[in-house]
Amino acid sequence: MRKVTPNELEGLTLLAMGSTVLSLRVDGELLDRLRQHAAKRGMSVQDYVVRTLIRDDFDERFKTAVDETQKFYGAEEVT
């Protein structure tokens, strides 16, 4: 995986084994936090995001975050 230049970060594109492309638009504050977390581990932002997505507990953590967000906004559960 190649490292992304600062100018490319606004339209961050992740490649997974050359078969799928995922584009993300993130706000500046979130991108700064991602940069900090990645830097602590000596990783690029791309590598950090991909590693986070493939963690064994990602699905569980994501579902918990969605549930908490729905409770906060009073939204009904989506199935």
N, CA and C atoms as an extended XYZ file, in Angstrom:
237
Properties=species:S:1:pos:R:3:atomname:S:1:resname:S:1:resid:I:1 pbc="F F F"
N         0.833       -1.161        0.000 N   MET     1
C         0.000        0.000        0.000 CA  MET     1
C         0.886        1.235        0.000 C   MET     1
N         0.572        2.213       -0.833 N   ARG     2
C         1.390        3.416       -0.879 CA  ARG     2
C         0.905        4.418        0.154 C   ARG     2
N         1.791        5.288        0.572 N   LYS     3
C         1.416        6.341        1.523 CA  LYS     3
C         0.729        7.475        0.777 C   LYS     3
N        -0.208        8.115        1.442 N   VAL     4
C        -0.988        9.195        0.846 CA  VAL     4
C        -0.328       10.520        1.184 C   VAL     4
N        -0.236       11.403        0.196 N   THR     5
C         0.305       12.731        0.437 CA  THR     5
C        -0.758       13.576        1.127 C   THR     5
N        -0.352       14.640        1.826 N   PRO     6
C        -1.335       15.484        2.517 CA  PRO     6
C        -2.431       16.012        1.590 C   PRO     6
N        -2.097       16.322        0.348 N   ASN     7
C        -3.111       16.831       -0.584 CA  ASN     7
C        -4.137       15.775       -0.954 C   ASN     7
N        -3.791       14.502       -0.858 N   GLU     8
C        -4.711       13.427       -1.212 CA  GLU     8
C        -5.597       12.998       -0.047 C   GLU     8
N        -5.277       13.446        1.161 N   LEU     9
C        -6.008       12.978        2.337 CA  LEU     9
C        -7.474       13.381        2.339 C   LEU     9
N        -7.815       14.491        1.713 N   GLU    10
C        -9.216       14.914        1.691 CA  GLU    10
C       -10.080       13.863        1.008 C   GLU    10
N        -9.583       13.230       -0.032 N   GLY    11
C       -10.320       12.177       -0.721 CA  GLY    11
C        -9.659       10.840       -0.471 C   GLY    11
N        -9.427       10.508        0.793 N   LEU    12
C        -8.710        9.306        1.194 CA  LEU    12
C        -9.263        8.072        0.493 C   LEU    12
N        -8.413        7.333       -0.180 N   THR    13
C        -8.813        6.123       -0.888 CA  THR    13
C        -8.018        4.955       -0.341 C   THR    13
N        -8.700        3.900        0.024 N   LEU    14
C        -8.051        2.702        0.549 CA  LEU    14
C        -8.148        1.588       -0.478 C   LEU    14
N        -7.060        0.887       -0.672 N   LEU    15
C        -7.053       -0.250       -1.583 CA  LEU    15
C        -6.848       -1.518       -0.769 C   LEU    15
N        -7.634       -2.521       -1.023 N   ALA    16
C        -7.511       -3.792       -0.328 CA  ALA    16
C        -7.190       -4.878       -1.351 C   ALA    16
N        -5.964       -5.346       -1.362 N   MET    17
C        -5.518       -6.404       -2.257 CA  MET    17
C        -5.792       -6.095       -3.727 C   MET    17
N        -5.864       -4.828       -4.094 N   GLY    18
C        -6.055       -4.449       -5.479 CA  GLY    18
C        -7.408       -4.821       -6.053 C   GLY    18
N        -8.362       -5.225       -5.227 N   SER    19
C        -9.639       -5.667       -5.764 CA  SER    19
C       -10.807       -4.740       -5.436 C   SER    19
N       -10.680       -3.931       -4.398 N   THR    20
C       -11.784       -3.088       -3.970 CA  THR    20
C       -11.251       -1.723       -3.575 C   THR    20
N       -12.013       -0.681       -3.889 N   VAL    21
C       -11.638        0.678       -3.520 CA  VAL    21
C       -12.710        1.231       -2.599 C   VAL    21
N       -12.276        1.846       -1.507 N   LEU    22
C       -13.181        2.486       -0.565 CA  LEU    22
C       -12.732        3.931       -0.419 C   LEU    22
N       -13.601        4.875       -0.759 N   SER    23
C       -13.286        6.295       -0.596 CA  SER    23
C       -14.012        6.819        0.625 C   SER    23
N       -13.308        7.603        1.402 N   LEU    24
C       -13.887        8.176        2.608 CA  LEU    24
C       -13.711        9.681        2.590 C   LEU    24
N       -14.725       10.388        3.051 N   ARG    25
C       -14.591       11.825        3.266 CA  ARG    25
C       -14.691       12.009        4.773 C   ARG    25
N       -13.652       12.561        5.372 N   VAL    26
C       -13.636       12.763        6.814 CA  VAL    26
C       -13.349       14.225        7.108 C   VAL    26
N       -13.912       14.714        8.212 N   ASP    27
C       -13.657       16.110        8.563 CA  ASP    27
C       -12.249       16.249        9.129 C   ASP    27
N       -11.789       17.476        9.191 N   GLY    28
C       -10.417       17.756        9.606 CA  GLY    28
C       -10.083       17.270       10.998 C   GLY    28
N       -11.026       17.425       11.933 N   GLU    29
C       -10.781       17.011       13.322 CA  GLU    29
C       -10.582       15.495       13.412 C   GLU    29
N       -11.443       14.738       12.740 N   LEU    30
C       -11.308       13.286       12.752 CA  LEU    30
C       -10.009       12.858       12.077 C   LEU    30
N        -9.664       13.497       10.975 N   LEU    31
C        -8.424       13.156       10.274 CA  LEU    31
C        -7.210       13.430       11.158 C   LEU    31
N        -7.233       14.518       11.898 N   ASP    32
C        -6.134       14.808       12.825 CA  ASP    32
C        -6.005       13.721       13.885 C   ASP    32
N        -7.150       13.265       14.411 N   ARG    33
C        -7.123       12.185       15.404 CA  ARG    33
C        -6.583       10.894       14.797 C   ARG    33
N        -7.003       10.595       13.565 N   LEU    34
C        -6.488        9.399       12.891 CA  LEU    34
C        -4.989        9.503       12.672 C   LEU    34
N        -4.517       10.673       12.272 N   ARG    35
C        -3.075       10.882       12.077 CA  ARG    35
C        -2.310       10.643       13.372 C   ARG    35
N        -2.838       11.162       14.482 N   GLN    36
C        -2.171       10.996       15.775 CA  GLN    36
C        -2.095        9.529       16.175 C   GLN    36
N        -3.204        8.818       16.042 N   HIS    37
C        -3.218        7.393       16.399 CA  HIS    37
C        -2.270        6.608       15.510 C   HIS    37
N        -2.275        6.909       14.215 N   ALA    38
C        -1.401        6.213       13.278 CA  ALA    38
C         0.064        6.505       13.591 C   ALA    38
N         0.379        7.762       13.875 N   ALA    39
C         1.761        8.160       14.156 CA  ALA    39
C         2.297        7.458       15.400 C   ALA    39
N         1.457        7.295       16.422 N   LYS    40
C         1.882        6.599       17.641 CA  LYS    40
C         2.315        5.175       17.349 C   LYS    40
N         1.748        4.604       16.290 N   ARG    41
C         2.056        3.218       15.934 CA  ARG    41
C         3.027        3.132       14.752 C   ARG    41
N         3.517        4.292       14.291 N   GLY    42
C         4.446        4.311       13.171 CA  GLY    42
C         3.811        3.846       11.871 C   GLY    42
N         2.528        4.162       11.700 N   MET    43
C         1.779        3.697       10.532 CA  MET    43
C         1.267        4.876        9.725 C   MET    43
N         0.930        4.608        8.461 N   SER    44
C         0.231        5.608        7.660 CA  SER    44
C        -1.236        5.610        8.094 C   SER    44
N        -1.957        6.673        7.757 N   VAL    45
C        -3.385        6.747        8.080 CA  VAL    45
C        -4.116        5.595        7.401 C   VAL    45
N        -3.776        5.319        6.146 N   GLN    46
C        -4.420        4.221        5.415 CA  GLN    46
C        -4.247        2.902        6.155 C   GLN    46
N        -3.005        2.597        6.510 N   ASP    47
C        -2.739        1.325        7.183 CA  ASP    47
C        -3.461        1.247        8.522 C   ASP    47
N        -3.493        2.369        9.256 N   TYR    48
C        -4.171        2.379       10.545 CA  TYR    48
C        -5.669        2.104       10.387 C   TYR    48
N        -6.305        2.765        9.418 N   VAL    49
C        -7.744        2.573        9.200 CA  VAL    49
C        -8.028        1.131        8.790 C   VAL    49
N        -7.247        0.602        7.865 N   VAL    50
C        -7.463       -0.779        7.424 CA  VAL    50
C        -7.271       -1.740        8.585 C   VAL    50
N        -6.225       -1.543        9.375 N   ARG    51
C        -5.973       -2.426       10.513 CA  ARG    51
C        -7.124       -2.365       11.522 C   ARG    51
N        -7.668       -1.158       11.721 N   THR    52
C        -8.802       -1.002       12.638 CA  THR    52
C       -10.026       -1.750       12.114 C   THR    52
N       -10.269       -1.670       10.808 N   LEU    53
C       -11.438       -2.326       10.226 CA  LEU    53
C       -11.342       -3.856       10.272 C   LEU    53
N       -10.137       -4.399       10.279 N   ILE    54
C       -10.017       -5.862       10.271 CA  ILE    54
C        -9.842       -6.454       11.664 C   ILE    54
N        -9.893       -5.603       12.696 N   ARG    55
C        -9.801       -6.123       14.062 CA  ARG    55
C       -10.957       -7.072       14.329 C   ARG    55
N       -10.682       -8.094       15.126 N   ASP    56
C       -11.694       -9.099       15.447 CA  ASP    56
C       -12.932       -8.501       16.108 C   ASP    56
N       -12.749       -7.468       16.922 N   ASP    57
C       -13.884       -6.910       17.656 CA  ASP    57
C       -14.523       -5.715       16.952 C   ASP    57
N       -14.145       -5.439       15.703 N   PHE    58
C       -14.683       -4.258       15.018 CA  PHE    58
C       -16.196       -4.314       14.889 C   PHE    58
N       -16.749       -5.451       14.452 N   ASP    59
C       -18.201       -5.542       14.262 CA  ASP    59
C       -18.956       -5.243       15.546 C   ASP    59
N       -18.468       -5.803       16.648 N   GLU    60
C       -19.124       -5.588       17.935 CA  GLU    60
C       -19.023       -4.121       18.363 C   GLU    60
N       -17.848       -3.531       18.220 N   ARG    61
C       -17.654       -2.134       18.593 CA  ARG    61
C       -18.483       -1.217       17.702 C   ARG    61
N       -18.572       -1.520       16.405 N   PHE    62
C       -19.348       -0.710       15.476 CA  PHE    62
C       -20.830       -0.768       15.839 C   PHE    62
N       -21.346       -1.964       16.115 N   LYS    63
C       -22.755       -2.114       16.484 CA  LYS    63
C       -23.054       -1.334       17.761 C   LYS    63
N       -22.152       -1.405       18.733 N   THR    64
C       -22.340       -0.663       19.979 CA  THR    64
C       -22.391        0.838       19.709 C   THR    64
N       -21.498        1.335       18.857 N   ALA    65
C       -21.473        2.763       18.528 CA  ALA    65
C       -22.760        3.185       17.820 C   ALA    65
N       -23.252        2.354       16.900 N   VAL    66
C       -24.501        2.655       16.199 CA  VAL    66
C       -25.664        2.668       17.185 C   VAL    66
N       -25.727        1.664       18.058 N   ASP    67
C       -26.803        1.599       19.058 CA  ASP    67
C       -26.804        2.833       19.957 C   ASP    67
N       -25.619        3.240       20.418 N   GLU    68
C       -25.522        4.411       21.291 CA  GLU    68
C       -25.923        5.686       20.553 C   GLU    68
N       -25.544        5.782       19.296 N   THR    69
C       -25.923        6.948       18.490 CA  THR    69
C       -27.429        7.006       18.309 C   THR    69
N       -28.036        5.850       18.038 N   GLN    70
C       -29.488        5.814       17.863 CA  GLN    70
C       -30.205        6.183       19.155 C   GLN    70
N       -29.694        5.724       20.291 N   LYS    71
C       -30.300        6.089       21.575 CA  LYS    71
C       -30.191        7.591       21.804 C   LYS    71
N       -29.030        8.160       21.488 N   PHE    72
C       -28.796        9.582       21.690 CA  PHE    72
C       -29.767       10.421       20.877 C   PHE    72
N       -29.985       10.025       19.621 N   TYR    73
C       -30.860       10.793       18.739 CA  TYR    73
C       -32.309       10.327       18.797 C   TYR    73
N       -32.592        9.288       19.598 N   GLY    74
C       -33.946        8.809       19.741 CA  GLY    74
C       -34.463        8.090       18.505 C   GLY    74
N       -33.576        7.568       17.683 N   ALA    75
C       -33.980        6.868       16.461 CA  ALA    75
C       -34.391        5.437       16.805 C   ALA    75
N       -35.289        4.903       15.984 N   GLU    76
C       -35.691        3.517       16.155 CA  GLU    76
C       -34.593        2.622       15.635 C   GLU    76
N       -34.507        1.401       16.195 N   GLU    77
C       -33.489        0.449       15.796 CA  GLU    77
C       -33.718        0.010       14.352 C   GLU    77
N       -32.648       -0.032       13.572 N   VAL    78
C       -32.703       -0.455       12.171 CA  VAL    78
C       -32.248       -1.899       12.097 C   VAL    78
N       -33.045       -2.739       11.434 N   THR    79
C       -32.652       -4.154       11.308 CA  THR    79
C       -32.367       -4.500        9.877 C   THR    79
